[in-house]
Amino acid sequence: MSIRLIVKEPDPVLREIAMEVTKFNPNLKKLLKDMAETMYDAEGVGLAAPQIGISKRVIVVDVGDENGLVEMVNPVIVEQDGEQLGPEGCLSIPNLNGEVRRADRIVVQGQNSDGEPITVNASGYFARAFQHEIDHLNGILFTDLAESVYDISDRPRKGGE
């Protein structure tokens, strides 16, 4: 596996609508492993394939709770409920955080690396991370949704998505 370069805003790939994955093969498995390794190396809690320059509907999320690492291909939010307002950062937009309003509970359907259907029920921070990463697949950045944005360049880095 290998650590990939994380692209930064204003790279145009971050504004593209990512393509659906139709081939489930060893290359996809390697991509998912590389994405997880890259996310952990950058001390993030989520990463979408466009953030490493690949316009495919692939995400990894690990917020450090009992859910562990979740790899998902072609994720779609099929249910959402409640509301939360909280801070978000992004590995592709270093030194900025913002307050973003998100659903508090979501149900996400997608596929695993073998193409088998999977469903994830997420709430709180876990739900926030999924919504953030799925937005990346649609060319949306947290700064597009933030009610406020603030510079954190003088603070120590702790977990981005």
N, C-alpha and C positions, 0 to 999 in steps of 0.2 A: 504494500500500500504506500501511498505517498501523500504528502501535504501539498495542496494546490494553492496557487496564488489567489487571494480574495480580491475581486475587482472592486473599485471604489466609484462612488458617484463622481462625475457625471457619465460614466461608461454607458453607452447606449443599450447594452444587453440588459441592464437593470430596468429599462423601460419597455422591454418587449413582453408580449404575451407568449409564455413558454409553450412549446409544442408537447402534445400528448405523447407519452411513451407507448410504443406498440411492440417493441422487441424486448423480450425478457431473456437476457443472455448473460454470459460471464462479464461482458463489458459493463452492463448495468450494475452487477454485483460489485465490481471494482469501483465504479463511480460512487456508489453508496458508501463503501468502506473508506474511500479517499475523502469523501465529504465529512464523514464522522471524524476521521483523524484530523482533518483541517479545522473543523469546529472546535474540537478539544484543544488543539494546539493554540488556537486563537482565544481560548477561554470563553467561547460563546455557548449559547444554549439552543441554538438552531441555525440551520444553514439551508439555503435553497440553491439548486444547481445554477441558476443565473448568477449567483454571487461568485461562482468560480468560472464564469464566462460560458456556461453551457445552457442554452435555452431549451431545457427540458423540464417537465413537470415532476420534479423529484425533490424531496425534502428530507432532512434529518432533524430530530428534536430530542434534546435531553436536558431537562431542567433540574436534574440532580435529585429527583424524588424516586418513589417506588416504581414508577413507570419505566425508568431506565431509558435506554436509547430506543427511539422509534424511527424506523425508516419507512417512508411512504412514497409510493409512486402514484401519480395522477390523483392527488387528494382533492376532495370536494366536501365542503361543509354542507351537510344535509339538514341539520337542525341547529338552532341557536336560541338562547334564552338568557334573560337577565342582562345586567350591564355592570361594567367595571371601568374605572378610570385609573390609569397608572403609568409609571415611567417605562419607556422603551428606549433601547439603543440599537445600533446596527453595526455589524462588522464592516459593512460597505460604506458607512458614514461615520468614520471615527470622530471622536470629540464632541458629538452632539447627542443629546437625549431629548425626549419630549414626552409630554403627557398625552396619552392616546386613549380614547374611549373604545372599548371592545365589548363583545358579548361575554358574559361570565361563564356560560356553559355552552358547549358545542358538541355535536356529533360529526365526526369526519369519516368519510368512506373513501377508500382507495385500494391500492394493491400492494402486496409485498414484492420482494425482489424476484419471486417466481411467477408473479402475475395472479396470485390467488387473492380473492377479496379479503379486505380487513376493515374493521370498524374500530374507531377509537372514540371513547367518551372522555371529554376533557373539561376541566373547570379551573377557574382561577388563573394562576400563572401559566400552567400547562396549556390552557385554552388560549391565552394571550400569545404564547410562542407559536402555536399552530396557525393562528390567524395572521400573525406577522409573516411567517414563512409562505403561507398560501398567497398573501398579497404580493410577495416577490414574484410568484409565478404569473401574476397578472400585471406586472409592471408598476406596481404601487409600492411606494416607500413610506415608512412611518411618518416622515416629515410632511407627506401629503395630507395626513389625517390628524396630525398633532394639534391639540388645542394651544399648546405652547411648546417652544423649543428652546433649549438652553445649552450653553457651552460647558463641557465637562473636562476640557483639556488640562485643567490644573488639578484634577482629581485622579486618584489611582483607578485603573481600569478594573471593573468587575463585571464579567458576563455580558455579552451582547448577543443579539439574535441574527 
